[in-house]
Amino acid sequence: MNARNALIALMMALGLTVAGCSEEQGPAEKAGEQIDQTMEEAGDEVEEATDEMGGKAEEAGDKMEEETDY
């Protein structure tokens, strides 16, 4: 009996494993990928804005330094 139960459990586990490897994406997986893409795009925009602000701050600092030189 024990070998039969082990075989049944193994077959069930194999069946669940194969069923979990579906090529088609479900709605949750599609939504997750869309969220990932949106977050990546937002991160890129924040990075660009930060770089732009850093450049402007550096320019302002250079200008202040020039104005204070005698």
ABEGO torsion letter per residue (X at the ends): XAAAAAAAAAAAAAAAAAAAABABBBAAAAAAAAAAAAAAAAAAAAAAAAAAAAAAAAAAAAAAAAAABX
